[in-house]
Amino acid sequence: MTVREMKNDMVHMINQMDDSSEEKVKDMWLYVRQIVKPAENEEVLTPDQKRRLELVDKLCGAFSACQTVDFKKDKEEYLLEKYGQ
């Protein structure tokens, strides 16, 4: 049995569970969550993902709406500085 077949079989069995049995659904959810959750000491991110995450952290807030309260006023001041009155 391939991994894909096992995964599809597991999803099929979960879908057959009676939704009215809250306790069974909760137990299955906790079990699957515990198995799928990576270990704390495992390397989760690839080097490319780490690089992209560092880039996101670096640019975080670069386009924040709070940077410029009145962009029209800033634009006017810039044009006055550049071209004079």
Distance bins in CASP14 RR format, pairs under 12 A and 6 or more apart:
PFRMAT RR
TARGET T0000
AUTHOR 0000-0000-0000
RMODE 2
METHOD distances of the structure
MODEL  1
1 7 0 0 0 0 0 1 0 0 0 0 0
1 8 0 0 0 0 0 1 0 0 0 0 0
1 9 1 0 0 1 0 0 0 0 0 0 0
1 10 0 0 0 0 0 1 0 0 0 0 0
2 8 0 0 0 0 1 0 0 0 0 0 0
2 9 0 0 0 0 0 1 0 0 0 0 0
3 9 0 0 0 0 0 1 0 0 0 0 0
3 10 0 0 0 0 0 1 0 0 0 0 0
4 10 0 0 0 0 0 1 0 0 0 0 0
4 11 0 0 0 0 0 1 0 0 0 0 0
5 11 0 0 0 0 0 1 0 0 0 0 0
5 12 0 0 0 0 0 1 0 0 0 0 0
6 12 0 0 0 0 0 1 0 0 0 0 0
6 13 0 0 0 0 0 1 0 0 0 0 0
7 13 0 0 0 0 0 1 0 0 0 0 0
7 14 0 0 0 0 0 1 0 0 0 0 0
7 32 0 0 0 0 0 1 0 0 0 0 0
7 36 0 0 0 0 0 1 0 0 0 0 0
8 14 0 0 0 0 0 1 0 0 0 0 0
8 15 0 0 0 0 0 1 0 0 0 0 0
9 15 0 0 0 0 0 1 0 0 0 0 0
9 16 0 0 0 0 0 1 0 0 0 0 0
10 16 0 0 0 0 0 1 0 0 0 0 0
10 17 0 0 0 0 0 1 0 0 0 0 0
10 28 0 0 0 0 1 0 0 0 0 0 0
10 31 0 0 0 0 0 1 0 0 0 0 0
10 32 0 0 0 0 1 0 0 0 0 0 0
10 35 0 0 0 0 0 1 0 0 0 0 0
10 36 0 0 0 0 0 1 0 0 0 0 0
11 17 0 0 0 0 0 1 0 0 0 0 0
11 28 0 0 0 0 0 1 0 0 0 0 0
11 32 0 0 0 0 0 1 0 0 0 0 0
13 24 0 0 0 0 0 1 0 0 0 0 0
13 28 0 0 0 0 1 0 0 0 0 0 0
13 32 0 0 0 0 0 1 0 0 0 0 0
14 24 0 0 0 0 0 1 0 0 0 0 0
14 25 0 0 0 0 1 0 0 0 0 0 0
14 27 0 0 0 0 0 1 0 0 0 0 0
14 28 1 0 0 1 0 0 0 0 0 0 0
14 29 0 0 0 0 1 0 0 0 0 0 0
14 31 0 0 0 0 0 1 0 0 0 0 0
14 32 1 0 0 1 0 0 0 0 0 0 0
15 25 0 0 0 0 0 1 0 0 0 0 0
15 28 0 0 0 0 0 1 0 0 0 0 0
16 24 0 0 0 0 0 1 0 0 0 0 0
16 25 0 0 0 0 0 1 0 0 0 0 0
16 28 0 0 0 0 0 1 0 0 0 0 0
17 23 0 0 0 0 0 1 0 0 0 0 0
17 24 1 0 1 0 0 0 0 0 0 0 0
17 25 1 0 1 0 0 0 0 0 0 0 0
17 26 0 0 0 0 0 1 0 0 0 0 0
17 27 0 0 0 0 1 0 0 0 0 0 0
17 28 1 0 0 1 0 0 0 0 0 0 0
17 29 0 0 0 0 0 1 0 0 0 0 0
17 32 0 0 0 0 0 1 0 0 0 0 0
18 24 1 0 0 1 0 0 0 0 0 0 0
18 25 0 0 0 0 1 0 0 0 0 0 0
18 28 0 0 0 0 0 1 0 0 0 0 0
19 25 1 0 0 1 0 0 0 0 0 0 0
19 26 0 0 0 0 0 1 0 0 0 0 0
19 28 0 0 0 0 0 1 0 0 0 0 0
21 27 0 0 0 0 1 0 0 0 0 0 0
21 28 0 0 0 0 1 0 0 0 0 0 0
22 28 0 0 0 0 0 1 0 0 0 0 0
22 29 0 0 0 0 0 1 0 0 0 0 0
23 29 0 0 0 0 0 1 0 0 0 0 0
23 30 0 0 0 0 0 1 0 0 0 0 0
24 30 0 0 0 0 0 1 0 0 0 0 0
24 31 0 0 0 0 0 1 0 0 0 0 0
25 31 0 0 0 0 0 1 0 0 0 0 0
25 32 0 0 0 0 0 1 0 0 0 0 0
26 32 0 0 0 0 0 1 0 0 0 0 0
26 33 0 0 0 0 0 1 0 0 0 0 0
27 33 0 0 0 0 0 1 0 0 0 0 0
27 34 0 0 0 0 0 1 0 0 0 0 0
28 34 0 0 0 0 0 1 0 0 0 0 0
28 35 0 0 0 0 0 1 0 0 0 0 0
29 35 0 0 0 0 0 1 0 0 0 0 0
29 36 0 0 0 0 0 1 0 0 0 0 0
30 36 0 0 0 0 0 1 0 0 0 0 0
30 37 0 0 0 0 0 1 0 0 0 0 0
31 37 0 0 0 0 0 1 0 0 0 0 0
37 44 0 0 0 0 0 1 0 0 0 0 0
38 44 1 0 1 0 0 0 0 0 0 0 0
38 45 0 0 0 0 0 1 0 0 0 0 0
43 49 0 0 0 0 0 1 0 0 0 0 0
43 50 0 0 0 0 1 0 0 0 0 0 0
44 50 0 0 0 0 1 0 0 0 0 0 0
44 53 0 0 0 0 0 1 0 0 0 0 0
45 51 0 0 0 0 1 0 0 0 0 0 0
45 52 0 0 0 0 1 0 0 0 0 0 0
45 53 1 0 0 1 0 0 0 0 0 0 0
45 54 0 0 0 0 0 1 0 0 0 0 0
46 52 0 0 0 0 1 0 0 0 0 0 0
46 53 0 0 0 0 0 1 0 0 0 0 0
47 53 0 0 0 0 0 1 0 0 0 0 0
47 54 0 0 0 0 0 1 0 0 0 0 0
48 54 0 0 0 0 0 1 0 0 0 0 0
48 55 0 0 0 0 0 1 0 0 0 0 0
49 55 0 0 0 0 0 1 0 0 0 0 0
49 56 0 0 0 0 0 1 0 0 0 0 0
50 56 0 0 0 0 0 1 0 0 0 0 0
50 57 0 0 0 0 0 1 0 0 0 0 0
51 57 0 0 0 0 0 1 0 0 0 0 0
51 58 0 0 0 0 0 1 0 0 0 0 0
52 58 0 0 0 0 0 1 0 0 0 0 0
52 59 0 0 0 0 0 1 0 0 0 0 0
53 59 0 0 0 0 0 1 0 0 0 0 0
53 60 0 0 0 0 0 1 0 0 0 0 0
54 60 0 0 0 0 0 1 0 0 0 0 0
55 62 0 0 0 0 0 1 0 0 0 0 0
56 62 0 0 0 0 0 1 0 0 0 0 0
61 67 0 0 0 0 1 0 0 0 0 0 0
65 71 0 0 0 0 0 1 0 0 0 0 0
67 74 0 0 0 0 1 0 0 0 0 0 0
68 74 1 0 1 0 0 0 0 0 0 0 0
68 75 0 0 0 0 1 0 0 0 0 0 0
68 77 0 0 0 0 0 1 0 0 0 0 0
68 78 0 0 0 0 0 1 0 0 0 0 0
70 76 0 0 0 0 1 0 0 0 0 0 0
70 77 0 0 0 0 1 0 0 0 0 0 0
71 77 0 0 0 0 0 1 0 0 0 0 0
71 78 0 0 0 0 0 1 0 0 0 0 0
72 78 0 0 0 0 0 1 0 0 0 0 0
72 79 0 0 0 0 0 1 0 0 0 0 0
73 79 0 0 0 0 0 1 0 0 0 0 0
73 80 0 0 0 0 0 1 0 0 0 0 0
74 80 0 0 0 0 0 1 0 0 0 0 0
74 81 0 0 0 0 0 1 0 0 0 0 0
75 81 0 0 0 0 0 1 0 0 0 0 0
75 82 0 0 0 0 0 1 0 0 0 0 0
76 82 0 0 0 0 0 1 0 0 0 0 0
76 83 0 0 0 0 0 1 0 0 0 0 0
76 84 0 0 0 0 0 1 0 0 0 0 0
76 85 0 0 0 0 0 1 0 0 0 0 0
77 83 0 0 0 0 0 1 0 0 0 0 0
77 84 0 0 0 0 0 1 0 0 0 0 0
78 84 0 0 0 0 0 1 0 0 0 0 0
79 85 0 0 0 0 0 1 0 0 0 0 0
END
